[in-house]
């Protein structure tokens, strides 16, 4: 059983935390985030830490205890340091170019794909000779960042035979052997 909900959350320097009727708002140098908290979870702030307590030992409330602690931890890290994800485009002729908040991709279809990135996410694309194009996404909102990265990856998921597709930079693709000729 996880005990993540019992661990206190450290409030970084320059981060401001406010509570309003089951809503927590976190403001820092990178931006501001808000999250609704279940009324069964009580948050106490003391000496630069947030401590999460649950009202009962019910299974659903225990699961929310760890969930809200992790969400608030991600909010505090996001507004102070931020998050980043890198996507690599593996395949012959695969290209990516960022024009403002629009990511234009060529990933093996007969047409190009233009994907509009939300304004909370900063996008940049780098293409070096001999290397696959790399798209870097940066944001203070971890949930939104993951959602946008997953949507971009869904345009051409990596396949196991040749390894072509869009993948996260730290993702490992298990390769399969192709058909062997009958003798």
TADAJO-V178929 format. One line per field, one symbol per residue. phi: phi as a letter, one per 30 degrees, with the letter a starting at -180 (. if undefined). psi: psi as a letter, one per 30 degrees, with the letter a starting at -180 (. if undefined). A space follows every 10 residues. Layout:
phi=???
psi=???
This chain:
phi=.dcdddddcd cddicccbcb hibcbbbbdd lbbbbdcddd cccccahibc ccbcdacded ddddeddddd ddeddddddc cjbbbccccc ldidbbbcbi ccccbbbjcd bdccbdcedd ccbbbbbcdi bdebcccbac cddddddddd dddddaddcd dcidkcbddc dccddcdddc ddc
psi=kkgeffklkk klkgkkkkkj igkkkkkaff akkkkkkkff kkkkkkhglk kkklflgkee eeefeeeeee eeeeeeeefe ellkkkkkjk lkgklkkkjb gkjkkjhglf llkkkkklff kkkkkkjkkf lkkkkkkklf jeeeeeeeee eeefeikklf efglakllfg kkjjklkakk kk.
